[in-house]
Amino acid sequence: MRLLHTMLRVGDLQRSIDFYTRIMGMRLLRTTERPEQKYSLAFVGYGSNPDHAEIELTYNHGVSHYELGSAYGHIAIEVPDAHAACERIRAGGGAVTREAGPVQGGTTVIAFVTDPDGYKIELIERKP
């Protein structure tokens, strides 16, 4: 078994595609339109299956906002330099919600950003 993708419901598909591609540096891998079923999909990632897990962005036609609830945590992305990633994301218009620094009680450098729908993304620094 292996992780294939994570699905996130989004309120504006193009806005989310723009965030994940332009600000987070992912590629738009494919889209699917299902007008009869009233939803649209976009898959984004740094590579595609089977080599990489993807994010499935799901837009349910006519729904512009979701309550995230208290169970959802975050998506984690490896970066070579968390400070530089925060600066690049901020310069692109993204929201940095926790500046880069050591994780509480440890030495791993992390940061958090939030996507346009409020989903948290953890940046974990791992030097190449």
C-alpha positions as CSV (number, residue, x, y, z in Angstrom):
1,M,0.0,0.0,0.0
2,R,1.0,3.6,-0.5
3,L,-0.4,7.1,-0.1
4,L,-1.9,8.3,-3.4
5,H,-3.5,11.7,-2.7
6,T,-5.1,13.9,-0.1
7,M,-8.4,15.6,-1.1
8,L,-9.2,19.1,0.0
9,R,-12.6,20.8,-0.6
10,V,-12.1,24.3,-1.9
11,G,-14.3,27.3,-2.4
12,D,-12.7,28.6,-5.5
13,L,-10.9,26.1,-7.7
14,Q,-8.8,28.6,-9.7
15,R,-7.8,30.5,-6.6
16,S,-6.5,27.2,-5.1
17,I,-4.8,26.1,-8.3
18,D,-3.0,29.5,-8.3
19,F,-1.9,29.2,-4.7
20,Y,-0.6,25.6,-5.0
21,T,1.2,26.2,-8.4
22,R,2.3,29.8,-8.2
23,I,3.0,30.2,-4.5
24,M,3.8,26.6,-3.4
25,G,5.6,25.7,-6.6
26,M,3.5,22.6,-7.5
27,R,2.4,21.7,-11.0
28,L,-1.2,21.3,-12.2
29,L,-1.2,17.6,-13.1
30,R,-4.7,17.1,-14.4
31,T,-8.3,18.4,-14.2
32,T,-11.7,16.7,-14.4
33,E,-15.0,18.4,-14.9
34,R,-18.2,16.6,-13.8
35,P,-21.0,19.1,-14.6
36,E,-23.8,16.4,-14.2
37,Q,-22.5,15.7,-10.7
38,K,-21.8,19.3,-10.0
39,Y,-18.1,19.1,-9.1
40,S,-14.7,19.9,-10.6
41,L,-11.3,18.4,-9.7
42,A,-7.7,19.6,-10.0
43,F,-4.8,17.5,-9.0
44,V,-1.6,19.3,-8.1
45,G,1.8,18.1,-6.8
46,Y,5.6,18.2,-7.2
47,G,5.3,15.0,-9.3
48,S,2.6,12.6,-10.2
49,N,1.6,9.1,-9.1
50,P,3.1,6.6,-8.7
51,D,6.3,8.4,-7.8
52,H,4.7,11.2,-5.7
53,A,1.6,11.7,-3.7
54,E,-0.8,14.4,-5.0
55,I,-3.3,16.9,-3.6
56,E,-6.8,16.6,-5.1
57,L,-8.6,20.0,-5.0
58,T,-12.4,19.4,-5.1
59,Y,-14.8,22.2,-6.0
60,N,-18.4,21.4,-5.4
61,H,-20.3,23.8,-7.6
62,G,-22.0,26.6,-5.7
63,V,-20.2,26.0,-2.4
64,S,-17.7,28.8,-1.6
65,H,-16.8,28.0,2.0
66,Y,-16.3,25.0,4.3
67,E,-16.0,24.7,8.1
68,L,-12.7,22.9,8.6
69,G,-13.6,21.4,11.9
70,S,-11.2,20.6,14.7
71,A,-10.0,17.2,13.5
72,Y,-8.0,18.3,10.5
73,G,-4.3,19.0,11.2
74,H,-2.1,19.9,8.2
75,I,-0.2,18.8,5.1
76,A,3.6,18.6,5.5
77,I,6.0,19.6,2.8
78,E,9.8,19.1,2.9
79,V,11.8,22.2,2.0
80,P,15.6,22.8,1.9
81,D,15.4,26.1,3.8
82,A,12.2,27.0,5.8
83,H,13.2,30.7,6.2
84,A,13.7,31.1,2.4
85,A,10.4,29.3,1.7
86,C,8.5,31.6,4.1
87,E,10.0,34.7,2.4
88,R,9.1,33.3,-1.1
89,I,5.6,32.4,0.0
90,R,5.0,35.7,1.7
91,A,6.4,37.6,-1.4
92,G,3.9,35.7,-3.6
93,G,1.0,36.8,-1.4
94,G,0.8,33.6,0.8
95,A,0.1,33.7,4.5
96,V,2.8,32.6,6.9
97,T,1.2,31.7,10.2
98,R,4.2,30.5,12.1
99,E,7.7,31.8,11.2
100,A,10.5,29.3,10.6
101,G,12.2,28.1,13.8
102,P,12.8,25.0,15.8
103,V,9.9,22.8,16.7
104,Q,9.0,23.0,20.3
105,G,11.2,20.7,22.3
106,G,13.4,19.8,19.3
107,T,15.8,21.1,16.7
108,T,14.0,20.4,13.4
109,V,13.2,23.8,11.8
110,I,9.5,24.1,10.8
111,A,7.1,26.8,9.7
112,F,3.4,27.0,8.9
113,V,1.5,28.6,6.0
114,T,-2.2,28.7,5.3
115,D,-3.8,28.2,1.9
116,P,-6.8,30.4,0.7
117,D,-9.3,28.1,2.3
118,G,-7.6,28.0,5.7
119,Y,-5.9,24.6,5.3
120,K,-2.6,24.5,7.2
121,I,0.7,23.5,5.5
122,E,3.7,22.6,7.6
123,L,7.1,23.3,6.0
124,I,9.8,20.9,7.4
125,E,13.4,21.9,6.7
126,R,15.6,19.1,5.5
127,K,18.9,20.0,4.1
128,P,19.9,18.2,0.9
